[in-house]
Amino acid sequence: MPSDFDVAVIGGGPAGYPLALRAGQLGLKVVCIEQRRRLGGTCLNVGCIPSKALLESSERFAAASHEFAAHGVEFEGLRLNLARMLAHKDEVVAGLGRGIDGLLRKQGVERRIGTGRLLEPGRIEITGEDGSKDIITARSVVTATGSESAPLANVAVDEDRIVSSTGALSFPEVPQHLVVVGAGYVGLELGSVWRRLGARVTVVEYLDRITPGMDTEIAGVLYKALADQGIEFRLGQKVTGATVEGSGVTLTVEPAAGGALEALQADRVLVAIGRRPHTAGLDLEALGIERDARGFIRVDSRFKTNAAGVYAIGDVIGGPMLAHKASEEGVALAEQLAGLPGHVNYAAIPAVIYTAPEVGSVGQTEEQLRDAGIAYRVGRFPFAANARARAKAQTDGLAKVLADATTDRILGVHIVGPEAGSLIHEAVVAMEFNGSADDVARSCHAHPTLPEALKEAAMAVNGWARHI
């Protein structure tokens, strides 16, 4: 019997909706099933986009409070209108959500609001908002249901006093003392927002460093910059419990290696210890779909599960939990389902931390290269020696290039400094084409610009940087 659709994708986040769009462009009949009325998943609704709106707004407030004077701009009466700032965030999210809807309509993608459950390969039961049920069929079914905040034992999230990243986007007032549990990307970004707006912020991290997995040198520079901004760090500490009492929270904290308990008082607590795959309600067990010990769906190199005609992409299959990685997988799978050679180059997936200074990274770290026994050369260039950074009065950080000692091929680039999240993409393109440090070093860069820092770091790999 013919199927209702060529492709049915369960999940309309940064993995699912790009797949639906690309499949529609390629002439496939597509349905996108999403329980939220607004597409975009965690990223658009309660993740990447609203947090970046707050980061942008809070950075401007901090600049007006502390940095404008260095440029000769002086005024009195600066005040924070938090309600307006939060409204701007919501307006950005709503506008982008409407845009995704329009894009899907343009490509002929059918939308279904509800939750999807796999009955068998090629058959999905959709439960609508009103509880009604419908069954559809598709030649290929794609699971793209994303991830959710990981819980912390003995700490109950109520999205009021103790919040996940979702609650931290909408505090009704600036906390007096915000404790952030976890020194990863999410915790540092949202902690930065509320610190800039006037909160005392304490970050409690189980490890003895921040941003695990990041190049250690770059993490150290970021740590110092954030500490200089007033963020307090409690490294090598674990939270063992939390009690809400009226408008305050009492956390119990002890050394990760063991030791005496300590009480830590706060009026808000953000739990940001990572994310886990969201597969509830899919009924994967009924189809015998395999998952690993952490709950991620197992797939092969072409995103196939062990169930015929069932695929999975995005956070639900693990790897870097990044919206753009998920989107690349969605596009690649759509092309494969249309008979094209879609692929993802996982060696050139950038990662960005949107603090101030920003961090942009791609490829391997020094620690990874040493552990793998790969001989490499390193070039560094500080933003303090970059003319544009000095003109901006934003000189914290450096650009760092790692290249193969024999071939000079770029193996990794790590930048901490102004606009690092934009600068890293030159390195991504260079690595996508197997470029060398000398390729970047000998490419003409306009002067004075921030990207010159990357050029000089690439020059430094081979010992001919001019301005250090």
VOROMI-962782 format. One record per atom (N, C-alpha, C): residue in one letter; x, y, z. Coordinates in steps of 0.2 Angstrom, whole numbers, plus 5000, padded with zeros to 4 digits. Each point is the difference from the previous one (the first is absolute). Layout:
BEGIN
aXYZ
...
REM end
This chain:
BEGIN
m500449945000
m499650065000
m500450065000
p499950054996
p500450075000
p499950035007
s500550035002
s500150045006
s499750075000
d499750035005
d499850065000
d500550064999
f500649985002
f500650054999
f500649964998
d500550044997
d500649974999
d500450005006
v500050065004
v500450015006
v499550025006
a500049975005
a499750035006
a500650015005
v500050075003
v500550015005
v499750025006
i500249975006
i499750015006
i500450055004
g499850065001
g500450055003
g500250064995
g499850065002
g500150064995
g500550055003
g500549975003
g500650045002
g500550014995
p500650025002
p500550014995
p500349944996
a499849945002
a500149944996
a499549994995
g499350005003
g499549984996
g499750054995
y500050065002
y499750054995
y500550014994
p500650005001
p500550014994
p499949944995
l499949945004
l499949944996
l499450004995
a499550035004
a499350004996
a500150054994
l500350065002
l500150054994
l500449974995
r500649975001
r500449984995
r499649944996
a499749965003
a499649944997
a499550034996
g499650055002
g499550044996
g500350034994
q500650035000
q500450034995
q500149954994
l500249945003
l500249944995
l499449964997
g499450035002
g499449974997
g499749945003
l500249995007
l499749955004
l499350025003
k499649965001
k499450015004
k500149995008
v500050065003
v500250005007
v499550025005
v500049975006
v499650025006
v500550015006
c499950065003
c500450015006
c499550005006
i500149965005
i499649995006
i500450035006
e499750055003
e500350045006
e499550015005
q500149995006
q499550015005
q499950085002
r500650044999
r499950075001
r499650034994
r499650055002
r499750044994
r500650044996
r500550025004
r500550034996
r500649954999
l500250004993
l500649964999
l500650035002
g500649964999
g500650035002
g500349965006
g499649965003
g500349965006
g500250045006
t500449975004
t500350035006
t500450064997
c500449994995
c500450064997
c499750065000
l499450004996
l499750074999
l499550025006
n499749955003
n499550025005
n500350015007
v500549965002
v500250015007
v500849985000
g500350024995
g500749985000
g500550054997
c500249994994
c500550044996
c499850074999
i499450014997
i499850064998
i499850055006
p499549985005
p499950045005
p500650025004
s500449955001
s500650025004
s500550044997
k500050004993
k500550054997
k499750075000
a499350004999
a499750075001
a500250035007
l499949965005
l500250035007
l500750015000
l500449964997
l500850015001
l500150074996
e499750014994
e500150064996
e499850065004
s499450005003
s499750055004
s500450025006
s500249955004
s500450015006
s500750024999
e500349984994
e500650034998
e500050074999
r499550024996
r499950074999
r499950045006
f499649985005
f499950035007
f500750015003
a500449945000
a500650005004
a500550054996
a500050014994
a500450044996
a499850075002
a499450025000
a499850075002
a500250015007
s499949955005
s500250015007
s500750015001
h500549964996
h500750005002
h500550024994
e499850004994
e500450004995
e500050074995
f499450025000
f499950064996
f500550065002
a500150015006
a500450055003
a500750004996
a500349944999
a500650004997
a500050034993
h499550004997
h499950034993
h499750075000
g500050035006
g499850075001
g499350015000
v499649955001
v499350005000
v499750005007
e499850065003
e499850005007
e499350025000
f499649985005
f499350025001
f499849985007
e499450025003
e499849985006
e499349974999
g499849975006
g499349975000
g499949934996
l500549974999
l499949934997
l499649965005
r499549964997
r499749955004
r499849944996
l499849955003
l499849944997
l499349994999
n499749994994
n499349985000
n500049934998
l499949965005
l500149934999
l499449974996
a499450035001
a499449984997
a500150014992
r500250054998
r500150024993
r500649954997
m500549995004
m500549954998
m499749934999
l499649985004
l499749934999
l499550004995
a499750064999
a499550004994
a500350004993
h500650035000
h500450004994
h500249934998
k500249965005
k500249934999
k499449964997
d499450015003
d499449974998
d499850024993
e500150064998
e499950024994
e500449974994
v500750005002
v500449964996
v499849934998
v499949975006
v499849924999
v499350004996
a499550045001
a499449994997
a500150024992
g500450054998
g500150024993
g500349944997
l500549975003
l500449954996
l499549935000
g499649995005
g499549954999
g499650004994
r499750074999
r499650014995
r500349994993
g500750015000
g500449994994
g500149934998
i500149965005
i500049934999
i499449974997
d499450025003
d499449984997
d499950024993
g500250064998
g499950024993
g500549964996
l500649985002
l500549964996
l499749934998
l499749975005
l499749944999
l499450004995
r499650055001
r499450014995
r500350004993
k500550045000
k500350024993
k500349934997
q500249955004
q500349944997
q499449955000
g499450015002
g499549955000
g500049955005
v500350025006
v500149955005
v499350005004
e499749955002
e499450005004
e500250005007
r499750045004
r500150005007
r499549965004
r500249965005
r499549975005
r500250025007
i499650035004
i500150025007
i499849945004
g500549975004
g499849955004
g500749965001
t499949945004
t500649965001
t499949944996
g500649974998
g500049944995
g500349945004
r499649944999
r500349945003
r500049954994
l500649965000
l500149954995
l499749945001
l499549984996
l499649945001
l500449944997
e500350014994
e500449964997
e500450034994
p500549984997
p500350034995
p499550034994
g500050064999
g499650034995
g499350025003
r499849995006
r499450025003
r500150045006
i499650065001
i500150045005
i499350025003
e499950005006
e499450025003
e500150075003
i499650054998
i500150075002
i499450025005
t500250025006
t499550025005
t500050085000
g499450024998
g500050085000
g499950035006
e500050075000
e499950035007
e499449995003
d499449984997
d499449985003
d499949935002
g500649964999
g500049935001
g499749964995
s499850024994
s499849964994
s500649974997
k499949944997
k500549964998
k499949994992
d500650004997
d500049994992
d500649954999
i499949964995
i500649964998
i500250024992
i500650014999
i500350014994
i500549954998
t500250004993
t500549964998
t500550044996
a500649975000
a500650044996
a500549944999
r500350014994
r500549964998
r500650005004
s500250065003
s500550015004
s499850045006
v500249985006
v499850045006
v500650025004
v500150075002
v500650025003
v499850035007
t500449985005
t499950025006
t500550055002
a499750065001
a500450065001
a499750045006
t500049965006
t499650035006
t500550045005
g500650004998
g500550055004
g500149975007
s500150055004
s500349985007
s499650055005
e500249985007
e499750045005
e500550015005
s499950055005
s500550015005
s500049945005
a500749985001
a500149945005
a499850025007
p499749965004
p499950015007
p500649995004
l500050035006
l500550005005
l499749965006
a500349955002
a499749965006
a499950045006
n499450005003
n499950035006
n499950085000
v499950024993
v499950074999
v499450004995
a499450025003
a499450004996
a499950074996
v499949994994
v499950074996
v499350015000
d499850065002
d499350035000
d499950054995
e500550024997
e500050064995
e499850065003
d500150015007
d499850065003
d500750025004
r500149975006
r500650015004
r500649964997
i499849944998
i500649964997
i499849984993
v500450024995
v499750004993
v500549974996
s499849974994
s500449984995
s500150064996
s500449994994
s500150064995
s499450034998
t499449975000
t499450034998
t499850055005
g500049995006
g499850055005
g500450055001
a500749994999
a500550065000
a499950054995
l499649994995
l499950054994
l499550055002
s499649995006
s499450045001
s500050025008
f500550015003
f499950025007
f499750075000
p499550005005
p499650075000
p500450055003
e500549995003
e500550055003
e500749985000
v500550045000
v500749985000
v500149975007
p500249945000
p500249965006
p500550045004
q499950005007
q500650035004
q500649955000
h499849945000
h500649955000
h499749944996
l500349994994
l499949944996
l500649955000
v499849945002
v500549945000
v499949964994
v500549994996
v499949964994
v500449945001
v499749944999
v500349945001
v500249974994
g500650004998
g500349984994
g500350064996
a500749984998
a500450064997
a500149984993
g499449984996
g500049994993
g499850064997
y499849994993
y499850054996
y499450045003
v499549965001
v499350035002
v500150035007
g500349975004
g500150045007
g500450065000
l500550004996
l500450064999
l499750064997
e499649984994
e499750054996
e499450035005
l499649965003
l499450035003
l500350035007
g500549985003
g500350035006
g500350074998
s500350004994
s500250074997
s499550055000
v499449984997
v499450044999
v499850045007
w499949965005
w499850025006
w500550045004
r500749984999
r500550045003
r500050074997
r500050004994
r500050074996
r499450045003
l499549975001
l499450045002
l500050025008
g500549975003
g500150025007
g500049955006
a499849944998
a500049945004
a500749985003
r500149985006
r500549965002
r500049934997
v500549984997
v499949934997
v500649965002
t499849945003
t500549955002
t499949934996
v500549984997
v500049944996
v500349945003
v499649955001
v500349945004
v500149954995
e500649974999
e500249954995
e500349945003
y499849944998
y500349945003
y500749994998
l500250024994
l500749994998
l500450065003
d500749994999
d500450055002
d500250064995
r499650004995
r500050054994
r499350014997
i500050064996
i499450014997
i500049974993
t499450004997
t499949984993
t500449944998
p499849945003
p500449944998
p499949984993
g500649984997
g500149984993
g500350064996
m500050065003
m500350064996
m500749995001
d500450034995
d500750015001
d500250035006
t500449975004
t500150025007
t500350075000
e500450024996
e500350075000
e499450054999
i499649994995
i499550044999
i499550015006
a499849945003
a499650005006
a500350045005
g500650005001
g500450045005
g499950074999
v500150024994
v499950074998
v499350035001
l499549954999
l499350025001
l499850005007
y500349965004
y499950005007
y500250065003
k500650024999
k500350075002
k499550064998
a499850004994
a499650054998
a499450015004
l499649945001
l499450005003
l500150015007
a500549985003
a500250015007
a500150085001
d500350034996
d500150075000
d499450044999
q499549974997
q499350035000
q499649995006
g500349975005
g499649995006
g499749935001
i500049964995
i499749935001
i500449965005
e499749975005
e500449965005
e500049934998
f500549975001
f500149934998
f500149955006
r499749955000
r500149955006
r500149934996
l500749994998
l500149944996
l500249955005
g499949944997
g500249945004
g499449995005
q499450024999
q499550005005
q499449964997
k499649975004
k499449974998
k499450025005
v499450014997
v499450015003
v499749945002
t499849995006
t499749945003
t499350005002
g499750065000
g499350015001
g499850085000
a499450015000
a499750075000
a499350005003
t499950055004
t499450015004
t499850074998
v499350014998
v499750064999
v499750025006
e500150065002
e499750035006
e499850074999
g499350014998
g499850074998
g500350024994
s500350065000
s500350034994
s500849985000
g500249955003
g500749985000
g500149934999
v500649984999
v500249934999
v500649995004
t500149945003
t500649985004
t500249944996
l500650014998
l500449944996
l500549975005
t500149945000
t500549965004
t500549984995
v500650035001
v500649994996
v500649965003
e500349964997
e500649975003
e500649994995
p500649995002
p500549994995
p499949944996
a500150004993
a499949944996
a500449945002
a500650015003
a500449955003
a499849975007
g499550045002
g499849985007
g500250055005
g499650015005
g500250055005
g499350035004
a500150055003
a499550035004
a499550034996
l499349995002
l499550044997
l500050075002
e499750044995
e500050075001
e499350034997
a499750045004
a499450034997
a500150064996
l499650014994
l500150054996
l499350034999
q499950075001
q499450035000
q499950044993
a499449994997
a499950044994
a499250014999
d499950054996
d499250014999
d499849974994
r500549984995
r499849964994
r500649954999
v499849944997
v500549954998
v499949984993
l500550004996
l500049974993
l500349945000
v499749944998
v500349944999
v500249994993
a500650004998
a500249994993
a500649955000
i499949945001
i500549955000
i500049964994
g499650024995
g500149964994
g499349984997
r499949974995
r499449984997
r500049924998
r499449985000
r499949924998
r499550004995
p500049944996
p499649994994
p499250005003
h499650034996
h499350005001
h499749954995
t499849945003
t499749954996
t499349985003
a499850035006
a499449985003
a499450004995
g499649955000
g499449994996
g500049984993
l500749994998
l500149974993
l499849935000
d500149965005
d499949935001
d500549964995
l500650025001
l500649974997
l500049935001
e499949985006
e500049935002
e499649954996
a499450034998
a499549964996
a500449984993
l500450044998
l500349984993
l500749975001
g500250005007
g500749975001
g500650044998
i499850075000
i500650054998
i500550005005
e500649994998
e500550005005
e500350075002
r500150005007
r500350065003
r500649985004
d500550055001
d500649995004
d499850015007
a500549995005
a499950005007
a499850075002
r500150054996
r499750075003
r499450024996
g499749954997
g499350014997
g500050034993
f500650014997
f500050034993
f499949944995
i499650024995
i499849954995
i500649984995
r500149944999
r500649984996
r499850004993
v500550034996
v499950004993
v500649994996
d500049984994
d500649994996
d500250064997
s500550004995
s500250064997
s499650044996
r499449964998
r499550044996
r499350015004
f500150005007
f499550025005
f499449955000
k500249944998
k499549945000
k500049975007
t499449995003
t500049965006
t499949934998
n500049955005
n499949934998
n499349984998
a499650055000
a499349984997
a499950034993
a499749964996
a500050014993
a499650074999
g500350044996
g499750074998
g499950055005
v500449995006
v500050045006
v500750035001
y500050075000
y500650045000
y500050045007
a500650035001
a500050045006
a500650054999
i499950065002
i500450064999
i500050055006
g500550045001
g500050055005
g500249985007
d499850035005
d500249995007
d499949935002
v499549974997
v499749935002
v500549954998
i500550014996
i500549954998
i500750025003
g500050055004
g500650025004
g500550044995
g500750005002
g500450044997
g500050075003
p500350054997
p499950075002
p499350025000
m499750025006
m499350025000
m500050084998
l500050014994
l500050064997
l499550014994
a499650055000
a499550014995
a500250004993
h500650034999
h500349994993
h500249934998
k500349975005
k500149934998
k499449964998
a499550015004
a499349974999
a499850014993
s500050074998
s499850024994
s500449974994
e500650005001
e500449964995
e499849934998
e499949975006
e499749934999
e499449994997
g499550055001
g499450004997
g500050014993
v500450054998
v500150014992
v500349944997
a500649975003
a500349944997
a499549944999
l499649995006
l499549944999
l499550024995
a499850064999
a499550014995
a500249994993
e500750024999
e500349994994
e500149924998
q500249975006
q500149924999
q499349974998
l499550025003
l499349974999
l499850024993
a500250054997
a499850024993
a500549974995
g500549965003
g500549974995
g500650044999
l500150055004
l500650044999
l500649985005
p500650024999
p500549985005
p500150055006
g499550015004
g500150045005
g500449985006
h500450045003
h500549985005
h500150065005
v500349985005
v500250055006
v500749995001
n500450055000
n500750005002
n500150025007
y500049955005
y500050015007
y500650035002
a500650004996
a500650035002
a500050075000
a499550034997
a500050074999
a499350035002
i499849985006
i499450035003
i500250055005
p499850064999
p500350055005
p499550005007
a500350035005
a499750005006
a500150075003
v499550045003
v500150075002
v499750005007
i500350045004
i499850025007
i499950084999
y499350025001
y499950074999
y500050045006
t500549995004
t500250055005
t500450064997
a500250045005
a500450064998
a500749995004
p500549984997
p500149994993
p499749944998
e499949994993
e499749944997
e500649954999
v499849944999
v500449944999
v499849974994
g500449994995
g499949964994
g500549954999
s499849934999
s500449954999
s499849954994
v500549974997
v499949954995
v500649955000
g499849944999
g500649954999
g500249985007
q500649975000
q500349975006
q500350055004
t500149995007
t500350045005
t500749975000
e500550045004
e500649985001
e500049935004
e499649995005
e500049945004
e499849944996
q499550014995
q499849954996
q500649984995
l500450044997
l500549994996
l500649965004
r500150035006
r500549965004
r499849935002
d499449995002
d499849945001
d500049954994
a499950024994
a500049964994
a500749994998
g500550045003
g500749994997
g500150034994
i499650064998
i500150034994
i500550065001
a500550004996
a500550065000
a499750064997
y500050065003
y499750064998
y500450065002
r499950054996
r500250075002
r499550045002
v500150055004
v499550055003
v500250074998
g499550044998
g500150075000
g499550045004
r500250055003
r499650045004
r500150084999
f499450035000
f500050084999
f499550035005
p500350055005
p499550035004
p499650054997
f499450015003
f499650064997
f500350065003
a500450005005
a500350065002
a500550044995
a500249954995
a500450034995
a499650014994
n499450005000
n499650014994
n499750075000
a500150034994
a499850085000
a499350015001
r499549954997
r499350015000
r499849995007
a500249955004
a499949985006
a500150065005
r500650034999
r500250065004
r499550064999
a499850014994
a499650054998
a499349995004
k499849935000
k499449995003
k500049995008
a500650015003
a500249995007
a499849935002
q500149954996
q499849935002
q500649964998
t500549995005
t500649974998
t500149945004
d499649975004
d500049945003
d500149944995
g500449955001
g500049944996
g500550004994
l500049944996
l500449994995
l499749954995
a500450004994
a499849954995
a500649955000
k499849934999
k500549955001
k499849954994
v500649984996
v499949964995
v500549945001
l499749944999
l500449945001
l500049964993
a500649994998
a500149974993
a500549945000
d499949954996
d500449944999
d500750024999
a500549975004
a500750025000
a500349984993
t499749964996
t500349984994
t499750034994
t499350005000
t499650024994
t499850075001
d500050035006
d499850075001
d499250005000
r499749954999
r499250004999
r499750025007
i499550045000
i499750035006
i499749945003
l500149995007
l499749955004
l499550025005
g500150075002
g499550035004
g500150075001
v499550045001
v500150075001
v499550025006
h500350045005
h499750025006
h500150075001
i499450045001
i500150075001
i499650025006
v500250045004
v499750035005
v500150085000
g499550044999
g500150074999
g499350034997
p500150064998
p499450034997
p499849974993
e499349995000
e499749974994
e500349934998
a500349965004
a500349944999
a499549954996
g499350015002
g499549964997
g500050014992
s500150064998
s500050014993
s500749994997
l500550015003
l500749994998
l500249934998
i499749955004
i500149934999
i499949974994
h499550044996
h499749964994
h500550014994
e500550045001
e500550004995
e500449945000
a500249985007
a500349945001
a499649944998
v499450005001
v499549944998
v500149994992
v500050064996
v500049994993
v500749974998
a500550035003
a500749984999
a500149925001
m499749985006
m500049935001
m499649954996
e499450034998
e499649964995
e500449994994
f500450044998
f500449994993
f500749975002
n500149985006
n500749975002
n500550054999
g499850065002
g500550065000
g500649995005
s500550044998
s500650005004
s500050065004
a500550015005
a500150065004
a500250054995
d500549984996
d500350054995
d499450024995
d499549974998
d499550024996
d499650065003
v499949995007
v499750065003
v500550065001
a500649985002
a500550055001
a500150054994
r500049974994
r500150034993
r499450034997
s499449995003
s499450034998
s499950075002
c499950054996
c500050075001
c499450015005
h500150045006
h499550025004
h500050075001
a499450034999
a499950075001
a500350035007
h500350064999
h500250035006
h499750075002
p499850015006
p500149965006
p499349965001
t500149945001
t499449965001
t500249945006
l499549985003
l500149945005
l500349944997
p499849984994
p500249944997
p500850004999
e500350065000
e500750004999
e500449965006
a499649995006
a500349975005
a500149924998
l499549984996
l500049934998
l500649994995
k500150054995
k500550004995
k500750005004
e500150045005
e500650005003
e500149945004
a499549975003
a500149935004
a500249954995
a499750004994
a500249954994
a500850024998
m500250065000
m500650024998
m500549975006
a499850015006
a500449985006
a500249925000
v499549964996
v500149935000
v500749984997
n500250044995
n500649994996
n500550065002
g499950035005
g500550055003
g500150064997
w499550034996
w500150064997
w499550065001
a499649995006
a499650055002
a500350075001
r499750054998
r500450074999
r499950045006
h499449995004
h499850055005
h500149985007
i500349945001
i500249985007
i500749985000
REM end
